[in-house]
């Protein structure tokens, strides 16, 4: 059985349409009335959008129903599906904890409640029934105030039991006016010994070389090989891995055809830059990780040798686990009573 590591999956976008719709019908009368028919909801939820910003608005639908009370419901089903249908051995879940706190509270109160959210997600992710190694990446957000983003970095540093890294999300086109602020936050995170990734070079509007030195992995990054291939040598020297999420670019209108990813893989392989293939938002796409690999193979974007290289890269660049075994031997290791504990990077 092939085993996979998933490095880029959003907690909000992970909820598959059927699970979300059933939750509406059972627990949210307003949304149940808005989406009475499942097939219509699935079409609304999973259809392609014209822009990344339009696509990101869908996250607010899920964020609005993910709270400290409901997160265990969603996470249990997420872990179950990841184990049974995707053969995941390792999963990093990313999200903005502030956006799971009650909106009626003050900013200070919501910041204070973020630690509870991290604990709830961490505890709900530990499943003996479905033994997937999990960790959290806390996302700063391009539309949240500096004070909130700073608090997210501090919380990540204080929550190493459950948190392996920080990220910056919210649409990379919105970074420009606050670029110095985000550079400072990443520098602060590195001073605290935190692992770092960030949504960067996903779109042509989101290319900021100023942030690259602070990132250990790059969320998406496809515009580097497409538009700025001269940067690949620097990425290879710094051992920075691209988290490439193929279906996302078709859903957001960033690419028109999956064939446009061919030079991304070819140029990265030629330059010695690692690529981890990811889903990003498996629920929004209704696409699980093995299909991302299969789709790239079917369209001759990669071959089986490159597939293995991407699988290995995902485990090698995993933030929260020190893997000294090849992926094929991981399942037996994880199921053994004396299996090694996750090593949280400091």
C-alpha positions as CSV (number, residue, x, y, z in Angstrom):
1,X,0.0,0.0,0.0
2,X,1.4,3.4,-1.0
3,X,1.6,5.9,1.8
4,X,1.4,9.6,1.4
5,X,2.4,12.7,3.3
6,X,0.1,15.8,2.9
7,X,1.9,19.1,3.6
8,X,-0.6,21.6,2.4
9,X,-4.2,21.1,3.4
10,X,-6.5,23.8,4.9
11,X,-8.8,22.8,7.8
12,X,-11.7,24.7,6.3
13,X,-11.3,23.4,2.7
14,X,-10.8,19.8,3.9
15,X,-14.5,19.2,4.7
16,X,-15.9,17.2,1.8
17,X,-19.3,18.5,0.5
18,X,-21.4,15.6,1.7
19,X,-20.1,15.9,5.3
20,X,-20.7,19.7,5.3
21,X,-24.1,19.4,3.8
22,X,-25.2,16.8,6.3
23,X,-24.0,19.1,9.1
24,X,-26.1,21.9,7.7
25,X,-29.2,19.6,7.6
26,X,-28.7,18.4,11.2
27,X,-27.3,21.4,13.0
28,X,-27.8,24.7,11.1
29,X,-31.3,25.6,10.1
30,X,-30.3,28.8,8.2
31,X,-27.8,27.0,6.0
32,X,-30.0,24.0,5.6
33,X,-32.7,26.3,4.2
34,X,-30.1,28.0,1.9
35,X,-28.9,24.6,0.6
36,X,-31.9,22.2,0.7
37,X,-30.7,20.0,-2.1
38,X,-27.3,18.2,-2.0
39,X,-26.6,18.0,-5.7
40,X,-27.1,21.8,-6.0
41,X,-24.9,22.4,-3.0
42,X,-22.1,20.1,-4.3
43,X,-22.1,22.0,-7.6
44,X,-22.0,25.4,-5.8
45,X,-19.3,24.2,-3.5
46,X,-16.9,22.5,-5.9
47,X,-17.3,24.4,-9.2
48,X,-14.3,26.5,-10.5
49,X,-14.1,30.2,-9.7
50,X,-12.9,33.0,-11.8
51,X,-10.2,34.3,-9.4
52,X,-8.4,33.3,-6.3
53,X,-10.2,36.0,-4.3
54,X,-13.6,34.6,-5.3
55,X,-12.4,31.1,-4.5
56,X,-11.2,32.1,-1.0
57,X,-14.6,33.5,-0.1
58,X,-15.8,29.9,0.1
59,X,-13.6,29.4,3.2
60,X,-15.8,31.8,5.1
61,X,-18.7,29.4,4.7
62,X,-16.9,26.7,6.5
63,X,-15.1,28.9,9.0
64,X,-18.4,30.2,10.2
65,X,-19.5,26.7,11.4
66,X,-16.1,25.6,12.7
67,X,-16.0,26.4,16.4
68,X,-14.5,24.8,19.5
69,X,-17.7,22.8,19.9
70,X,-18.0,21.6,16.3
71,X,-14.3,21.1,15.3
72,X,-14.1,17.6,16.7
73,X,-17.1,16.6,14.5
74,X,-15.3,17.8,11.3
75,X,-11.8,16.6,12.3
76,X,-12.9,13.1,13.1
77,X,-14.4,12.7,9.6
78,X,-11.4,14.4,8.0
79,X,-8.9,12.0,9.7
80,X,-11.1,9.0,8.9
81,X,-11.3,9.8,5.2
82,X,-7.6,10.6,5.0
83,X,-6.7,7.3,6.5
84,X,-9.2,5.0,4.7
85,X,-9.4,6.7,1.3
86,X,-6.1,8.4,0.9
87,X,-3.6,6.2,2.7
88,X,-2.2,9.2,4.5
89,X,0.6,8.5,7.0
90,X,1.2,12.1,7.8
91,X,-1.0,15.2,7.6
92,X,-0.3,18.9,8.3
93,X,-3.5,20.9,8.8
94,X,-3.3,24.6,8.4
95,X,-5.9,27.2,9.5
96,X,-6.3,30.6,11.1
97,X,-7.3,30.0,14.8
98,X,-8.7,33.5,15.2
99,X,-11.4,32.8,12.5
100,X,-12.7,29.9,14.6
101,X,-13.5,32.2,17.6
102,X,-16.9,33.8,18.2
103,X,-17.3,37.0,16.1
104,X,-19.3,38.8,18.8
105,X,-16.3,38.9,21.2
106,X,-13.7,41.7,21.3
107,X,-10.4,41.3,19.5
108,X,-8.6,40.7,22.8
109,X,-11.1,38.0,23.8
110,X,-10.8,36.3,20.5
111,X,-7.0,36.3,20.7
112,X,-7.3,34.8,24.2
113,X,-9.6,32.0,22.9
114,X,-7.2,31.0,20.1
115,X,-5.2,28.7,22.4
116,X,-8.4,26.7,23.2
117,X,-8.9,26.2,19.4
118,X,-5.4,24.9,19.0
119,X,-5.9,22.4,21.9
120,X,-9.3,21.3,20.5
121,X,-7.8,20.7,17.0
122,X,-4.8,18.9,18.5
123,X,-6.8,16.6,20.7
124,X,-9.4,15.8,18.0
125,X,-6.6,14.9,15.6
126,X,-5.2,12.2,17.8
127,X,-7.0,9.1,16.7
128,X,-6.1,5.6,17.8
129,X,-8.7,4.3,15.4
130,X,-7.1,6.0,12.4
131,X,-3.4,6.4,13.2
132,X,-2.4,9.3,11.0
133,X,0.5,11.5,12.3
134,X,-0.8,15.0,12.4
135,X,0.3,18.5,13.2
136,X,-0.9,22.0,12.8
137,X,0.3,25.0,10.8
138,X,-1.1,28.3,12.2
139,X,-1.9,30.8,9.5
140,X,-1.4,34.5,9.8
141,X,-3.9,36.3,7.5
142,X,-3.4,39.1,5.1
143,X,-6.6,40.7,6.2
144,X,-6.2,40.5,9.9
145,X,-4.6,43.3,12.0
146,X,-0.9,43.1,13.0
147,X,-1.8,42.5,16.6
148,X,-3.7,39.3,15.7
149,X,-1.0,38.0,13.4
150,X,1.6,38.7,16.0
151,X,-0.5,36.8,18.6
152,X,-0.7,33.8,16.1
153,X,3.1,33.7,15.9
154,X,3.4,33.8,19.7
155,X,0.7,31.1,20.1
156,X,2.6,28.8,17.6
157,X,5.7,29.2,19.7
158,X,3.8,28.4,22.9
159,X,2.0,25.4,21.4
160,X,4.8,23.1,20.0
161,X,3.0,20.0,21.3
162,X,0.5,20.5,18.5
163,X,1.9,23.2,16.1
164,X,4.8,22.6,13.7
165,X,4.9,25.9,11.7
166,X,3.3,29.2,10.7
167,X,2.0,30.3,7.4
168,X,0.6,33.4,5.8
169,X,-2.7,33.1,3.9
170,X,-5.6,35.2,2.8
171,X,-4.7,35.8,-0.9
172,X,-1.1,36.7,-1.9
173,X,-2.2,39.8,-3.9
174,X,-3.0,41.5,-0.6
175,X,0.5,41.4,0.8
176,X,2.0,44.4,-1.0
177,X,0.7,47.2,1.2
178,X,1.9,45.5,4.4
179,X,5.0,43.7,3.0
180,X,7.3,45.2,5.6
181,X,5.0,44.1,8.4
182,X,4.9,40.5,7.1
183,X,8.7,40.4,6.7
184,X,9.0,41.5,10.3
185,X,6.6,38.8,11.5
186,X,8.4,36.1,9.6
187,X,11.8,37.3,11.0
188,X,10.3,37.3,14.5
189,X,9.0,33.7,13.9
190,X,12.4,32.5,12.8
191,X,13.9,34.1,15.9
192,X,11.5,32.0,18.0
193,X,12.7,28.9,16.2
194,X,9.5,28.3,14.3
195,X,9.3,26.5,11.0
196,X,7.8,28.7,8.2
197,X,5.9,28.3,5.0
198,X,3.8,30.9,3.2
199,X,1.4,31.3,0.3
200,X,3.6,33.0,-2.2
201,X,4.2,33.1,-6.0
202,X,0.8,31.3,-6.5
203,X,-0.5,34.1,-8.8
204,X,1.3,36.6,-10.9
205,X,0.2,39.3,-8.5
206,X,1.6,37.5,-5.5
207,X,5.3,37.5,-6.2
208,X,7.4,39.0,-3.4
209,X,11.1,38.0,-3.3
210,X,11.5,39.9,0.0
211,X,9.7,37.1,1.8
212,X,11.6,34.2,0.3
213,X,14.6,34.2,2.7
214,X,12.3,33.6,5.6
215,X,10.5,30.6,4.2
216,X,11.5,27.0,4.7
217,X,8.8,25.8,2.3
218,X,6.8,27.8,-0.3
219,X,3.0,27.4,-0.5
220,X,2.4,26.9,-4.2
221,X,5.3,28.9,-5.7
222,X,4.4,27.9,-9.2
223,X,5.2,31.4,-10.7
224,X,8.8,30.9,-9.8
225,X,9.5,28.2,-12.4
226,X,7.0,29.8,-14.8
227,X,8.0,33.5,-14.6
228,X,11.2,33.7,-12.5
229,X,13.2,30.6,-13.2
230,X,16.4,32.4,-12.2
231,X,15.3,32.0,-8.6
232,X,15.4,28.2,-8.7
233,X,19.1,28.0,-8.1
234,X,18.6,30.0,-4.8
235,X,15.7,27.7,-3.8
236,X,17.8,24.6,-4.4
237,X,20.7,25.9,-2.4
238,X,18.4,26.8,0.5
239,X,16.6,23.4,0.2
240,X,13.2,25.2,-0.1
241,X,10.4,22.9,-1.2
242,X,7.4,24.0,-3.3
243,X,4.0,22.8,-2.1
244,X,2.3,22.4,-5.5
245,X,-1.5,21.8,-5.4
246,X,-2.5,21.0,-9.0
247,X,-6.3,21.1,-8.9
248,X,-6.3,24.5,-7.1
249,X,-4.9,26.4,-10.1
250,X,-7.8,25.1,-12.2
251,X,-10.4,26.0,-9.6
252,X,-9.0,29.5,-9.0
253,X,-8.5,30.4,-12.7
254,X,-4.8,30.8,-12.1
255,X,-4.2,28.2,-14.9
256,X,-6.5,27.2,-17.8
257,X,-5.1,23.7,-18.3
258,X,-3.2,21.2,-16.2
259,X,-0.7,20.9,-19.0
260,X,0.6,24.4,-18.0
261,X,2.2,22.7,-14.9
262,X,4.6,20.8,-17.2
263,X,7.4,23.4,-17.1
264,X,6.9,23.8,-13.3
265,X,7.9,20.2,-12.7
266,X,10.5,20.0,-15.5
267,X,12.3,23.2,-14.4
268,X,12.2,22.3,-10.7
269,X,13.5,18.8,-11.3
270,X,16.3,20.2,-13.6
271,X,17.3,22.7,-10.9
272,X,17.2,20.3,-8.0
273,X,14.2,22.0,-6.3
274,X,11.9,19.6,-4.4
275,X,8.2,19.5,-5.0
276,X,5.6,18.1,-2.6
277,X,2.3,17.4,-4.3
278,X,-0.6,18.5,-2.1
279,X,-4.4,19.0,-2.3
280,X,-4.8,22.4,-0.6
281,X,-8.5,22.1,-0.2
282,X,-9.5,18.5,-0.8
283,X,-13.1,19.1,0.2
284,X,-13.7,22.2,-2.0
285,X,-12.2,20.3,-4.9
286,X,-13.8,16.9,-4.1
287,X,-10.3,15.5,-5.0
288,X,-8.2,13.4,-2.7
289,X,-4.4,13.3,-2.7
290,X,-3.8,10.0,-4.7
291,X,-5.9,11.4,-7.5
292,X,-3.6,14.5,-7.7
293,X,-0.7,12.1,-8.4
294,X,-2.8,10.0,-10.8
295,X,-4.0,13.1,-12.7
296,X,-0.4,14.3,-13.2
297,X,0.6,10.9,-14.5
298,X,-2.4,10.6,-16.8
299,X,-1.6,13.9,-18.4
300,X,2.1,13.1,-18.7
301,X,3.1,15.9,-16.5
302,X,5.3,13.5,-14.4
303,X,6.4,9.9,-14.7
304,X,6.6,7.2,-12.1
305,X,10.1,8.2,-11.2
306,X,9.1,11.8,-10.6
307,X,6.1,10.6,-8.7
308,X,8.4,8.7,-6.3
309,X,10.6,11.8,-6.0
310,X,7.6,13.9,-5.0
311,X,6.4,11.3,-2.5
312,X,9.8,11.2,-0.9
313,X,10.1,15.0,-0.9
314,X,6.8,15.3,1.0
315,X,8.1,13.1,3.8
316,X,11.6,14.7,3.8
317,X,10.2,18.2,4.2
318,X,7.5,17.3,6.8
319,X,7.9,19.8,9.6
320,X,6.7,17.7,12.6
321,X,8.2,14.3,12.1
322,X,11.8,13.0,11.6
323,X,11.4,10.2,9.1
324,X,14.4,7.9,8.9
325,X,12.5,5.2,7.0
326,X,11.3,5.1,3.4
327,X,7.5,5.8,3.1
328,X,6.8,2.2,2.2
329,X,7.8,1.1,5.7
330,X,6.0,3.8,7.7
331,X,2.7,2.1,8.3
332,X,4.1,-0.8,10.2
333,X,6.2,1.6,12.2
334,X,3.2,3.8,13.1
335,X,1.2,0.8,14.2
336,X,3.8,-0.6,16.5
337,X,3.4,0.1,20.2
338,X,7.0,1.2,20.4
339,X,6.9,3.5,17.4
340,X,8.9,6.7,17.8
341,X,7.2,9.8,19.0
342,X,6.9,12.8,16.6
343,X,9.8,15.2,16.9
344,X,8.7,18.7,16.9
345,X,11.3,21.0,15.3
346,X,12.5,23.8,17.5
